[in-house]
Amino acid sequence: MPVGRPHRHFRTVGSTNQVARELAGAGAADGTVVTSDAQSAGRGRQGRQWSTPAGAALAWSLLLRRTVEVPGTLPLQIGVAVCETVEYLGVERARLKWPNDVLIDGLKCAGVLVEARPREGWAVVGVGLNLAVDEQDFPEELRGRATSVGHRIDPRSATTALNRFVEARLAAPVDSTLAEMADRDALRGRRVSWQAGPEGSHTGVAAGIDEAGNLLVETADGTVSLNAGEVHLGGSAL
């Protein structure tokens, strides 16, 4: 399945994921990619705003015409592809914080958001990638926690690279991607905490990812498997 053919680009949109969802409803082809120079209503997981300054970040969304169950391995497949893209663009090493954050030196440079419609047989995958966002242009709550690739990279070149790495990762066996994820796992061996509904907060030590893409955590009561939710590291969410 070719990624990025067709490709719809906009000067500005509310959200590339929103446009991709609309295109899915209108019958757009598998592999359609939507990009924009700027977003006014981009968002990440948990409904958080994702800022996309014009010319300094990449807003990218992919339409997949397949049944995707979320949670699952798709966010990790895309996340590994984003890591590979970041390194191709000049970063020495990128790591992945389960399930969807790409980190450079412990700071977030990209996020992945999967929105699936299993009954309708399609999913939209959104990527927000900071290319050259100045520190003062990040929202105040992200300063000191977010970063950029750090080069004056043309977003079109970044799009071409991301299309290529995502296409390759989606075609590769999931086992090979999970092995690559294990090598890039930013949580393994770190103490983490999470909320489990009315049961309150829990803590443990991250112990890797299972074959279904779930986070394994060693606790005093044994190993637990997390398939959704937000994990906190070092007492605060990344």
Helices and strands as residue ranges (DSSP letters): E 7-13, H 16-25, E 33-39, G 45-47, E 57-64, H 74-88, E 95-97, E 101-104, E 107-117, G 118-120, E 122-130, G 135-137, G 140-142, H 155-171, H 174-184, E 191-195, G 197-199, E 201-209, E 215-219, E 222-226, E 231-233, E 236-237
